[in-house]
Amino acid sequence: MITFIGDFVCKPDAKGRVVLPSLFKKVMSEANQSSFVVRKDLFDNCLVLIPQDEWQKEVQLLESKLNSFRQKDKRLKRALYRSTAEVNLDGNGRFLVPKRLMEMVDVNGEVVLLGVGSTIELWSRQQLEEDGLSGDELGELAEELLGGNFGAEEEK
């Protein structure tokens, strides 16, 4: 199972390529993966890099839940696929995200690659700093969503 953790500030080169941090390269190599599908996040102003194997799981879920004979389903599917692209790692571990996708999330300088389990989020550094949770907010959110017994077994 692929698991990405940590955050890394990166500066795209003159051609717009981003170097995948060595920790993330190691995870990809161990999973025998060399490409991602990148898509606009549904809720936040960032891009999500999804390794091919994980992307195939998302596609299977999408195909199993949506009916191409229903207009709403078809519109959602079209919108999801429209905001995606495949990116490949080159021999130096760099990847190039299409400019149209970078513009969707207002990237025009440094980016942060943020490991979020089986995916990597690509944020404008400025945007991520503005959207961050304080320590108190993080604790309150964890308590609300995970309960007061995080890490302990639920009583039966």
Helices and strands as residue ranges (DSSP letters): E 7-10, E 17-19, H 22-30, E 35-40, E 47-51, H 52-65, H 71-82, E 84-88, E 94-96, H 99-104, E 111-116, E 119-124, H 125-131, H 135-146
